[in-house]
Amino acid sequence: MSFPPAYPHDPIHQVIPDVFIVRGSIPLNPLMRISRNMAIVRHEGELTLVDPIRLTPAGEAQLRQLGTVKRILRLGPLHGVDDPYYTSEFDAELWAPGVSEAYPDIKPDVQVAAATALPFPDARLVFLEGANQPEATLLIQRAGGLLITCDAIQHYGDYTRNSLLARLAMPFIGFPRTTLIGPIWLKLMTPEGASLEGAFRRILEHDFDKLLSAHGTVLASGAKAAVAGAIDKAFSS
């Protein structure tokens, strides 16, 4: 079986104890390459890869030093291109809210819901209820609180891992250097005549200080206020 290649990425970096990030990239076309991140949660030697990206051989060697890849957790329906690589090459379980319309050929081994007991402590899933396709956020409830998101909430401190054309275009297509509600995601996932504002505001019922999204950069502090501001801006009209 052939798989998409590994694209350039940074070394694995720890965000909080036993939670790591790989800042990577993915091409949209020959000229446009955007950032794409993977979170890694470690517990008792087992690794859960959140919205996984395939790594280079050097990156895989670093990953194996962290522990054993046991499962992948897909939070968002628009991700999943590298899921088959991990389920095949690492025999990893796929945990996901459902079958992705973008990648329908791979079915989850565990279909997660808000009440699903996660295989690592101090964590829960918070769903964006009412979206056209299910998307969850992962809340790690320690070290001040870390919110891990896919496409719905993103943060850009810089445009590292974006191609030059993408760096120039990002502010003009709805992705300035700030915390934001993903405009493309919001358009695709909002039912006609409805609003997802309430679903986003329910995330604010939980405490968190850091944000790690599947695109952009880590927000190391002040994330709850930044997400609140992004919600206000996205739904101000």
SULPE-V751279 format. One record per pair of residues at least 4 apart in sequence whose C-alpha atoms are under 6 Angstrom apart, sorted by sequence separation. I is the first residue (numbers start at 1). GAP is how many residues later the second one is. If there is no record, write none. Layout:
BEGIN
i->I gap->GAP
i->I gap->GAP
END
This chain:
BEGIN
i->15 gap->4
i->28 gap->4
i->42 gap->4
i->55 gap->4
i->84 gap->4
i->85 gap->4
i->86 gap->4
i->87 gap->4
i->100 gap->4
i->112 gap->4
i->141 gap->4
i->162 gap->4
i->166 gap->4
i->171 gap->4
i->185 gap->4
i->186 gap->4
i->223 gap->4
i->232 gap->4
i->14 gap->5
i->15 gap->5
i->27 gap->5
i->28 gap->5
i->42 gap->5
i->55 gap->5
i->87 gap->5
i->99 gap->5
i->140 gap->5
i->162 gap->5
i->170 gap->5
i->171 gap->5
i->14 gap->6
i->27 gap->6
i->41 gap->6
i->86 gap->6
i->140 gap->6
i->212 gap->6
i->13 gap->7
i->26 gap->7
i->41 gap->7
i->128 gap->7
i->139 gap->7
i->211 gap->7
i->13 gap->8
i->26 gap->8
i->40 gap->8
i->99 gap->8
i->127 gap->8
i->128 gap->8
i->139 gap->8
i->159 gap->8
i->211 gap->8
i->12 gap->9
i->25 gap->9
i->40 gap->9
i->127 gap->9
i->138 gap->9
i->210 gap->9
i->12 gap->10
i->25 gap->10
i->39 gap->10
i->126 gap->10
i->138 gap->10
i->210 gap->10
i->24 gap->11
i->25 gap->11
i->39 gap->11
i->114 gap->11
i->126 gap->11
i->137 gap->11
i->210 gap->11
i->24 gap->12
i->38 gap->12
i->96 gap->12
i->125 gap->12
i->137 gap->12
i->209 gap->12
i->211 gap->12
i->10 gap->13
i->24 gap->13
i->38 gap->13
i->95 gap->13
i->98 gap->13
i->125 gap->13
i->209 gap->13
i->210 gap->13
i->9 gap->14
i->23 gap->14
i->38 gap->14
i->94 gap->14
i->97 gap->14
i->124 gap->14
i->209 gap->14
i->9 gap->15
i->22 gap->15
i->38 gap->15
i->94 gap->15
i->95 gap->15
i->96 gap->15
i->97 gap->15
i->124 gap->15
i->209 gap->15
i->8 gap->16
i->22 gap->16
i->93 gap->16
i->95 gap->16
i->96 gap->16
i->123 gap->16
i->208 gap->16
i->21 gap->17
i->123 gap->17
i->21 gap->18
i->122 gap->18
i->123 gap->18
i->20 gap->19
i->122 gap->19
i->20 gap->20
i->157 gap->20
i->19 gap->21
i->46 gap->21
i->47 gap->21
i->71 gap->21
i->156 gap->21
i->19 gap->22
i->45 gap->22
i->46 gap->22
i->47 gap->22
i->50 gap->22
i->70 gap->22
i->71 gap->22
i->72 gap->22
i->73 gap->22
i->74 gap->22
i->156 gap->22
i->18 gap->23
i->47 gap->23
i->48 gap->23
i->49 gap->23
i->50 gap->23
i->51 gap->23
i->71 gap->23
i->73 gap->23
i->77 gap->23
i->155 gap->23
i->18 gap->24
i->46 gap->24
i->48 gap->24
i->49 gap->24
i->50 gap->24
i->78 gap->24
i->155 gap->24
i->154 gap->25
i->154 gap->26
i->153 gap->27
i->54 gap->28
i->153 gap->28
i->53 gap->29
i->152 gap->29
i->153 gap->29
i->152 gap->30
i->151 gap->31
i->152 gap->33
i->6 gap->48
i->6 gap->49
i->6 gap->50
i->180 gap->50
i->132 gap->57
i->131 gap->58
i->76 gap->59
i->131 gap->59
i->132 gap->59
i->154 gap->59
i->75 gap->60
i->156 gap->60
i->157 gap->60
i->75 gap->61
i->155 gap->61
i->156 gap->61
i->146 gap->62
i->155 gap->62
i->145 gap->63
i->150 gap->63
i->144 gap->64
i->145 gap->64
i->146 gap->64
i->147 gap->64
i->148 gap->64
i->149 gap->64
i->150 gap->64
i->144 gap->65
i->146 gap->65
i->148 gap->65
i->129 gap->70
i->128 gap->71
i->76 gap->74
i->43 gap->77
i->35 gap->126
i->35 gap->127
i->34 gap->128
i->33 gap->129
i->33 gap->130
i->32 gap->131
i->32 gap->134
i->25 gap->136
i->37 gap->177
i->36 gap->178
i->37 gap->178
i->36 gap->179
i->35 gap->180
i->35 gap->181
END
